[in-house]
Amino acid sequence: MGETIKLTLQNGQPVSPFGLGLMGMSDFYGSKATRDDRESIATIEMAMERGITFFNAGDFYGMGHNESLLAQAVKNKRDRAFISVKFGVLRGPNGEFLGLDTRPAAIKNFISYSLQRLGTDYIDLYQPGRIDPSLPIEETIGAMADLVKQGVIRHIGLSEASAEQIRQAHAVHPIGAVEVEYSLATRIAEEKILPVTRELGMSLVAYGALSRGLLSGGLTGKFDPTDFRAYLPRFSGKEFESNQATVKQLNEFAQKRGYTPSQVAIAWVAHQGKDIVTLIGTSKRNRLEENLKASAIQFSSDELRQLDAMFKPGAIAGERYPVQQMGIVVH
Ligand SMILES: NC(=O)c1ccc[n+]([C@@H]2O[C@H](COP(=O)([O-])OP(=O)(O)OC[C@H]3O[C@@H](n4cnc5c(N)ncnc54)[C@H](OP(=O)(O)O)[C@@H]3O)[C@@H](O)[C@H]2O)c1
């Protein structure tokens, strides 16, 4: 699957340029009825066979379910997996969002459960799912630095942190990678995050290459009430309709070249730099198969210009998160 990327850390470890995003295997997309654990585990196993080493999970994705799936798939192959886990997002029994907790004692508690569920004694990349604005980031990173010393975390990461927060965190302990949404449809990272990660020598973990499935062209705009996309401005009403028109253009562009829109969208993210790990978010082997073909796509400068024109600022209507969550993501 091409060369490996080196996460830029002291004791840095090479990882594959594509990572597998596990979130939809446990939560946020579809419903309990549409999820299939056996297929999810088989997808992780297939990813490993195809050379993917980077696995992106969250302790709050299905409240431990996501880590349990990963544990089953990497059993006896732990040394071939680079495990990334997010923590600190609090949720209730019905999946409701209850706030953030990244206090030192909470972190040490969260990781103890995660290690148990994952069946491992270390996590390669550990990161708060969001930065808690009510707590000095130095406290959170200080506690994580203790965990690095203890050997239970290999690298500290951040998710949806601002440039200022990245600098503050990095001053306490070197930050290995910053995870942020980045796709043809969501390009805020280019202005706000990539300049700082590149200056400080960190990797960027790009999530949502398909804008949560939107760029695949396969969404109908109808979602189960437990599907997070039912509450995202981009996926409903006139915004969704207008976005479908842009996706249609992407589809035409892809088809002319013998690709699917998903392959083009994933390849575009991967094309943005060797410091980027591009997450492929799928719970199904046939989609992984399709999406991995993105690794063979090369764009000419004319094609890149066409994609830029298609996805010029404003081409995708609607924010990427509900308004009440925009304050805790890059904006
Ligand atoms: N840090 C953060 O705040 C944050 C937020 C969101 C996600 N993430 C991480 O990033 C990972 C990737 O994000 P994402 O899952 O939103 O990725 P994505 O690639 O933008 O979207 C994934 C969605 O697209 C569907 N899909 C994938 N390939 C497809 C194809 N070829 N044709 C049609 N539909 C396709 C998937 O469904 P199927 O499963 O049915 O294929 C899933 O519903 C997540 O798994 C999670 O680990 C991080």
The ligand as an ORCA input file, in Angstrom:
! r2SCAN-3c Opt
* xyz 0 1
  N     -11.844     13.210     15.987
  C     -13.122     13.320     15.719
  O     -13.818     14.210     16.188
  C     -13.759     12.315     14.794
  C     -15.059     12.539     14.338
  C     -15.600     11.609     13.454
  C     -14.868     10.497     13.061
  N     -13.608     10.296     13.557
  C     -12.814      9.108     13.184
  O     -12.563      9.141     11.807
  C     -12.991      7.934     11.186
  C     -13.433      8.218      9.763
  O     -14.504      9.169      9.781
  P     -15.877      8.786      9.119
  O     -16.242      7.407      9.589
  O     -16.817      9.899      9.308
  O     -15.400      8.633      7.595
  P     -16.022      8.913      6.187
  O     -15.190      8.113      5.281
  O     -16.150     10.355      5.913
  O     -17.518      8.340      6.233
  C     -17.817      7.057      6.641
  C     -19.236      6.749      6.170
  O     -19.220      6.531      4.762
  C     -19.653      5.207      4.457
  N     -18.782      4.701      3.366
  C     -17.480      4.381      3.429
  N     -17.030      3.995      2.223
  C     -18.080      4.076      1.376
  C     -18.245      3.794     -0.003
  N     -17.230      3.385     -0.741
  N     -19.474      3.989     -0.555
  C     -20.513      4.425      0.197
  N     -20.416      4.708      1.511
  C     -19.206      4.524      2.102
  C     -19.503      4.420      5.734
  O     -20.488      3.401      5.813
  P     -20.127      1.842      5.939
  O     -19.525      1.614      7.265
  O     -21.472      1.235      5.794
  O     -19.196      1.550      4.806
  C     -19.775      5.499      6.794
  O     -21.162      5.667      6.977
  C     -14.092      7.423     12.103
  O     -14.310      6.039     11.934
  C     -13.539      7.791     13.461
  O     -12.612      6.805     13.865
  C     -13.046     11.209     14.379
*
